[in-house]
Amino acid sequence: MIEVQNLTKKFDRFTALENLNLSFTDGKSIALIGPNGCGKTTLIKCILGLNVIETGDILVDGKSVKDDYLYRREIGYMPQIGRYPENMTIGQTIKMIKDTRKISETHLDTELLESFELEKMFEKKMGNLSGGTTQKVSAVLAFMFDPKIIILDEPTAGLDPLSSEILKEKIIKEKNKGKLIIITSHLLSELDDMVSEIVFINEGKVIVQQSVTDLMTERKSEKISESIVSILKEMKNNAQ
Ligand SMILES: Nc1ncnc2c1ncn2[C@@H]1O[C@H](COP(=O)(O)OP(=O)(O)OP(=O)(O)O)[C@@H](O)[C@H]1O
């Protein structure tokens, strides 16, 4: 479980997140939605301890992210753009991360590795990979250590349709096992099958946190994209 409490994140005088209060429970799949620059990645980085928190707090399974870094072992993270040592091969990169995590082979989740058929490409250097293949390596690593929480930043951006489908099915499978999944995406149409809750952020503020079922009922729509358009129209009308 993740609880975001009165979180404000500033970069110098710019306020990227303003007084966020959110609660993400296990077994839920949450979509973080909002325009470019609204603060989605900033929030994810605060959860991961990659951004320093000065105001407010984030609790992961009851423990503040400010206390120590051990909680990160429970989180699998797929970044928007994965950065890896360019001269290492895919095989060496995966082995290096496996070695640092010290988890026995029998406890590793290699399902995505097999579905993406990455083993065939183990000798390729990370620096020479296509964007989509780098994304596949990031996805494999996010799920490999069977974490309780999985955070995916634009997971299907750059993936071909078949690979996107493989990843979506994996996300649904892990959610159904009771894991907490957080996804950011601009591709609203692909979220319908995957997410149970949405958090809509605009200019660093939470505009809506709602279950997909409630959202659909309230907005009288059958798709997340239609509901979001309705929220945006409402925001525009209120601003006029
Ligand atoms: N390290 C930083 N220093 C200064 N400003 C930053 C930093 N990181 C993020 N920002 C700013 O904070 C705001 C939120 O950025 P963030 O990357 O969280 O947006 P986002 O919602 O993930 O956008 P996108 O949909 O484009 O990925 C932006 O205005 C960005 O320029």
The ligand as an ORCA input file, in Angstrom:
! r2SCAN-3c Opt
* xyz 0 1
  N      14.679     17.921    -11.852
  C      13.846     18.895    -12.247
  N      14.199     20.175    -12.165
  C      13.341     21.163    -12.541
  N      12.093     20.945    -12.990
  C      11.689     19.684    -13.075
  C      12.533     18.578    -12.722
  N      11.845     17.434    -12.924
  C      10.637     17.803    -13.397
  N      10.537     19.140    -13.480
  C       9.358     19.907    -13.945
  O       8.228     19.453    -13.221
  C       7.079     19.423    -14.080
  C       6.478     18.019    -14.045
  O       7.325     17.147    -14.810
  P       7.026     15.602    -14.958
  O       8.174     14.994    -15.663
  O       6.647     15.068    -13.640
  O       5.740     15.629    -15.912
  P       4.888     14.425    -16.502
  O       3.495     14.608    -16.039
  O       5.548     13.141    -16.203
  O       4.978     14.758    -18.066
  P       4.956     13.824    -19.375
  O       3.520     13.452    -19.612
  O       5.462     14.755    -20.440
  O       5.870     12.668    -19.139
  C       7.554     19.891    -15.453
  O       7.262     21.272    -15.578
  C       9.044     19.649    -15.414
  O       9.722     20.559    -16.248
*
